[in-house]
């Protein structure tokens, strides 16, 4: 597993390790001081992204926010995200949808448990994240009773799944040009196929929205409506369709799997630790009580739940590395020369398991995050850079407040409404990480790629199936 192997190199050689990937200079670190140097003191040097095949094919030629190199294009699109899409006001306007989805999640689990079946958490949590994101982006729910056309929903889920896989791979062709030329396993061809299908899907969504805005006045504005109403570059009356598509693409890729995977890990760890489950249920009983559901306004007061999420991010960050950064000019770190265009792998998994800064690194113990003065526990990084779930500096996650809300809300509802246990006494939930050589599912020959699941997660554990019983009225 690359994140574990690179962390081992840091243990062996020191907190900053230089290596080469083909012809590319690369560094890696799991050390809070060096990470702080890179993301804070030298943010202006390390704020770019490397150009990869995935960015070329799956992010409109790196024409998005997440994979774009530093430059005017990134600045403009990032500003659009911050000033038009992810503002507090805009996010508040979707609060009713989020409440609906939280209720839908509880009802889903309730129905399964009433039948006496086990709950497939991966499925219900994936549905919760996906529906929240698609409602916000397109004004559509893709999974569940009110869902969009079945065929469209199936196609959407299928291509997003493929996109997640492809975006997350370290592909040898990015480092060895001859490999790309040969493309022995048709990997790049596969990217182009997905690119085409995704583009067709986005084209359809944009056309529907254009038609709808002509047909219906007073329809609630989703992200696509907002983007269609914004002016373009250089005095153009509208944004290019490609820019709109790239932004939609980013939101799907960055928002969906990250929160679903975090929730899945948190549930798995808490179910494995009944003491923690009991403690969080006591907190929910004290703060929310038995007569109503958890609301977003409660989330700031659920300090132990916040510790659970922080501990989950420490042990299982949504991605084992940040999205790779790239230096834009030569510089020095700790007295070592770092050339221009060096690729930077910040190992957030290694940071959370770094025994120089954490004790008993493999123990899930939310209490370690409680503050002596009992003040509110913050989920994103602190000044000490000891955990970094949403990164820091210019490329930090612009969706962090929404991500935190989605994660806290799903967990709060599930712990408040249900008791949880493993399906059968003899089945142990396995929270060890699994690393897949991607391609083995695709092609018996196997691609020489590693599935990092991109921003999402390398650390997919086995499906967590848990039985539940209701303790609250719906
Ligand atoms: C639990 C949920 C989430 C987690 C853990 C998470 C984490 C991250 C991380 C680690 C990065 C990489 C930062 C870097 O490379 O330095 C990132 C980038 C990004 N995230 Fe999130 N994210 C979450 C949810 C969201 C949501 C809900 C959105 C938007 C709706 C979003 C949009 C983005 C975008 C656009 C970027 C690229 C930023 C850039 O390169 O300028 N994320 N996120």
Boltz pocket constraint, residues with backbone or C-beta under 6 A from the ligand:
constraints:
  - pocket:
      binder: B
      contacts: [[A, 65], [A, 66], [A, 67], [A, 78], [A, 81], [A, 250], [A, 251], [A, 254], [A, 255], [A, 256], [A, 258], [A, 259], [A, 262], [A, 318], [A, 319], [A, 321], [A, 322], [A, 323], [A, 324], [A, 325], [A, 388], [A, 389], [A, 390], [A, 391], [A, 392], [A, 394], [A, 395], [A, 396], [A, 397], [A, 398], [A, 399], [A, 400], [A, 402], [A, 403], [A, 404], [A, 407], [A, 455]]
      max_distance: 6.0
